[in-house]
Amino acid sequence: MSHPTTTILAASEGGEGSAAELLLPAWPELVAGIIAFSIVFFFVWKWVWPSLNKTIEARQAAIAGELTAAEVAKKEAESLLTDYRSQLAEAKTDANRVIEEARQQAEQLKTDVLAKAEADADQIRTKARDEASGEKARALAEAKSQVGDISVDLAGKIVGETLDENAHRALIDRYLADLEKL
């Protein structure tokens, strides 16, 4: 098995040609290669390169459009997020305000109910005191009248004769007044 390197070295040692001749193609092959390359280059330059450029430019325009659309969408999303956050903060503020108003109304209602209950209780106490004072006065007046009547009857039985009732009443009233002062 021989390698290409050994073949080249063997050929150069054999004296059949120079090393440059072995590496370079023959002139007719070189000219045919240059002409073929020029034809291929001309077709590529004339038809392939413009369509490739159009495709690249279209792709660049599409990418630029997508980037612009993405930037617009990002700005819109940021705007929506800002709006959402401000609406959320406003809703929290409104909720706190409503809660505070309800708390104040409840406190006011409590104060009003307690004041009304206190006023009603004071009114009931005053009425009860007035009624008690009236009953006490009536009871005292009735007791005075009964004590006077009993005293007149008792004095009449003891003395054995009827006393002047008006004089006797005046005496009893003075006596009861003296007792009240004690």
Wavefront OBJ file of the C-alpha trace (Angstrom):
o trace
v 0.000 0.000 0.000
v 1.508 3.244 -0.969
v 0.640 6.688 0.166
v 0.322 9.701 -2.105
v 3.195 11.382 -0.297
v 5.490 8.478 -0.983
v 4.348 8.436 -4.601
v 5.181 12.130 -4.999
v 8.569 11.625 -3.390
v 9.296 8.607 -5.483
v 8.338 10.460 -8.612
v 10.517 13.417 -7.755
v 13.473 11.174 -7.062
v 12.998 9.265 -10.220
v 13.730 12.361 -12.264
v 10.669 12.109 -14.453
v 9.735 15.780 -13.848
v 10.051 18.542 -11.374
v 8.011 18.839 -8.214
v 6.199 21.911 -9.548
v 4.959 19.923 -12.517
v 3.510 17.342 -10.220
v 1.611 19.918 -8.136
v 0.357 22.171 -10.933
v -2.151 20.958 -13.523
v -1.414 21.060 -17.156
v -2.109 24.270 -19.091
v -5.077 23.060 -21.001
v -6.711 21.798 -17.771
v -5.941 25.049 -16.004
v -7.516 27.168 -18.775
v -10.577 24.878 -18.941
v -10.959 25.158 -15.124
v -10.708 28.974 -15.220
v -13.318 29.174 -18.037
v -15.676 26.787 -16.178
v -15.225 28.769 -12.981
v -15.884 32.036 -14.830
v -19.106 30.649 -16.353
v -20.311 29.358 -13.004
v -19.313 32.648 -11.348
v -21.185 34.638 -14.036
v -24.409 32.610 -13.551
v -24.126 32.862 -9.793
v -23.436 36.613 -9.992
v -26.205 37.254 -12.564
v -29.094 35.090 -11.253
v -28.317 33.401 -7.944
v -26.735 36.309 -6.111
v -29.626 38.791 -6.731
v -32.279 36.265 -5.671
v -30.158 35.341 -2.655
v -29.841 39.056 -1.811
v -33.623 39.504 -2.226
v -34.243 36.559 0.079
v -31.744 37.875 2.647
v -33.219 41.400 2.468
v -36.762 40.018 2.795
v -35.696 37.959 5.766
v -33.986 41.006 7.321
v -37.117 43.101 6.733
v -39.284 40.385 8.286
v -37.000 40.145 11.304
v -36.945 43.955 11.639
v -40.760 43.993 11.394
v -41.037 41.276 14.009
v -38.628 43.175 16.274
v -40.676 46.357 15.834
v -43.899 44.467 16.501
v -42.325 42.838 19.556
v -41.187 46.246 20.821
v -44.677 47.684 20.289
v -46.215 44.661 22.046
v -43.744 45.057 24.914
v -44.625 48.745 25.311
v -48.335 47.925 25.172
v -47.887 45.185 27.777
v -45.971 47.567 30.029
v -48.712 50.170 29.573
v -51.388 47.586 30.419
v -49.402 46.478 33.454
v -49.082 50.071 34.628
v -52.820 50.615 34.103
v -53.608 47.387 35.930
v -51.409 48.348 38.862
v -52.953 51.820 39.091
v -56.468 50.346 38.913
v -55.539 47.826 41.584
v -54.156 50.568 43.829
v -57.288 52.658 43.214
v -59.507 49.673 44.027
v -57.593 49.089 47.262
v -57.958 52.763 48.153
v -61.686 52.655 47.399
v -62.113 49.463 49.429
v -60.272 50.993 52.385
v -62.403 54.143 52.099
v -65.625 52.102 52.017
v -64.499 50.059 55.010
v -63.575 53.206 56.924
v -66.927 54.817 56.085
v -68.764 51.694 57.229
v -66.726 51.655 60.423
v -67.532 55.327 61.066
v -71.228 54.752 60.331
v -71.272 51.788 62.705
v -69.538 53.861 65.377
v -72.017 56.719 64.842
v -74.949 54.282 64.971
v -73.550 52.786 68.171
v -73.164 56.258 69.682
v -76.696 57.214 68.622
v -78.201 54.006 70.007
v -76.332 54.400 73.307
v -77.377 58.068 73.586
v -81.024 57.187 72.848
v -80.924 54.337 75.351
v -79.371 56.631 77.964
v -82.011 59.309 77.279
v -84.783 56.704 77.505
v -83.314 55.363 80.750
v -83.087 58.901 82.177
v -86.677 59.560 81.144
v -87.846 56.306 82.745
v -85.890 57.117 85.937
v -87.341 60.635 86.076
v -90.855 59.326 85.490
v -90.378 56.659 88.163
v -89.083 59.268 90.629
v -92.002 61.555 89.858
v -94.471 58.720 90.263
v -92.771 57.602 93.487
v -92.837 61.162 94.829
v -96.515 61.476 93.892
v -97.334 58.151 95.487
v -95.375 59.123 98.592
v -97.206 62.448 98.803
v -100.581 60.730 98.327
v -99.675 58.086 100.886
v -98.589 60.756 103.368
v -101.731 62.785 102.752
v -103.901 59.713 103.149
v -101.970 58.690 106.261
v -102.409 62.190 107.712
v -106.114 62.076 106.986
v -106.513 58.643 108.510
v -104.352 59.507 111.512
v -106.392 62.690 111.983
v -109.670 60.814 111.764
v -108.465 58.109 114.122
v -107.088 60.715 116.514
v -110.370 62.647 116.530
v -112.346 59.452 117.121
v -109.949 58.315 119.828
v -109.909 61.683 121.545
v -113.698 61.792 121.390
v -113.964 58.402 123.029
v -111.429 59.271 125.670
v -112.907 62.619 126.535
v -116.387 61.408 126.033
v -117.593 64.287 123.971
v -117.217 65.504 120.451
v -114.427 67.950 119.906
v -114.351 70.682 117.359
v -113.009 68.872 114.361
v -111.336 71.904 112.759
v -109.373 72.790 115.886
v -108.426 69.203 116.351
v -107.206 68.955 112.743
v -105.022 72.015 113.150
v -103.478 70.440 116.249
v -102.761 67.174 114.424
v -101.236 68.976 111.418
v -98.870 70.896 113.709
v -97.868 67.681 115.423
v -97.187 65.868 112.111
v -95.178 68.852 110.802
v -93.051 68.710 113.929
v -92.492 64.982 113.345
v -91.416 65.575 109.721
v -88.795 68.093 110.844
v -87.182 65.488 113.053
l 1 2 3 4 5 6 7 8 9 10 11 12 13 14 15 16 17 18 19 20 21 22 23 24 25 26 27 28 29 30 31 32 33 34 35 36 37 38 39 40 41 42 43 44 45 46 47 48 49 50 51 52 53 54 55 56 57 58 59 60 61 62 63 64 65 66 67 68 69 70 71 72 73 74 75 76 77 78 79 80 81 82 83 84 85 86 87 88 89 90 91 92 93 94 95 96 97 98 99 100 101 102 103 104 105 106 107 108 109 110 111 112 113 114 115 116 117 118 119 120 121 122 123 124 125 126 127 128 129 130 131 132 133 134 135 136 137 138 139 140 141 142 143 144 145 146 147 148 149 150 151 152 153 154 155 156 157 158 159 160 161 162 163 164 165 166 167 168 169 170 171 172 173 174 175 176 177 178 179 180 181 182
